[in-house]
Amino acid sequence: MIFTDILALIVVYIYVAVIFVIAELVLKTRPEVSRKFLHIMVGNMIFAMPFFSDPWVMVWFLTLPITIGLFFLTEYSPIKIQNSVTESGHALGLFFYALIWTALIAVFATIAPANDPKFYIWIVALAIVPMVYGDGFAALIGQKFGRLKYTVFGGQKSVEGSLTMFVITSVMSVFVWMVFSSIGCTMPEFNIVYILMISAVATVCEALSYGGIDNLTVPALTAILYYLVAVL
């Protein structure tokens, strides 16, 4: 770990702490909004990933500790902590959210070239986009404006929410791709067709997932697809 890693960790932890305080105190009367606020705002950490010298620094000192902390907010925790996230009934989803982030960084850091452990960090970022922005805004728009409902495996979705997920995922994927390219990350040639196709698959995957499991399935599937179409 070098000085820039320490500085990045400090900045990210302060940012996450502020977001959790806002979600818990300011939005406490609206647990569902609080959860999606966390969902989206904490996800902005993807823009900090390129500034770490080694992805394993993020795993051991950032995403894994957050994953462990979120576990204690779930119903399976031996310690019961009352908070708006737990009360909204989706603490397990947030745990999955952090868990898949940790797993993806670890997997792609492991398969990256020995001389460039950040070689595939762009795949992790793009895999997180549908979960953070697509699903986050889809839930908010779907709950507020969703009129055309459909049910899959016992979970109710809306056409408006699903369309929002596809559009937001596509737009933010393009944005993240451009940002990572502009700061010197190793990236394949930009391909909008890949982004639109994978965004569509991620949207379908989210629709077929239920009970917070989409926080695992969507990023995992997205990461695999980007690796297959843009790397192999």
Disulfide bonds with the S-S distance in Angstrom:
none
